[in-house]
Amino acid sequence: MATKEQIAQIVQLRGTGHSLKEIAEIVGMSKSSVAYQLKLLKKKSSKSNHSDVFSSALLGGAIGAAGGLALAILLQELKKGK
């Protein structure tokens, strides 16, 4: 089962034109799992407000991205201290 962060990353990567194979490699899932997650999102969006489904997926990704950015800044500062 995909995590919220993986789903958000799948949505972001697919939205920027990445192939299923590329997304699978980046996210660490099989190509068929990525396709399945996209199918589930499409199904959910057809039953509810499209923006709600994708907003919640992207929000999960934004939170993950913010954590990654903070870690990158911390590592950069640690390297300066050496």
C-alpha positions, 0 to 999 in steps of 0.5 A: 500500500502506498503512503500519502507521501508516495501518492503525492509524489506520484501525482506531482511526477505524473503532472510534470510528464514523467512516465509510469516507469520513471515514477516507479523508479523514483517512488520505489514502487512497481510500475503496476502499483503506480498505475493502480494508485493513479487509477484509484485517484481517478476513481476517487476524483470521479466520485467527489470534488476533483480538487479535494482529492488532488489537493489532499494528495499534493498537500501530503507531498508539500509537507514531505517536500518541506521536510526534505528542504529543511533536511537539505538546509541542515546538511548544508549548514553542517558541511559549512561547520566542518 
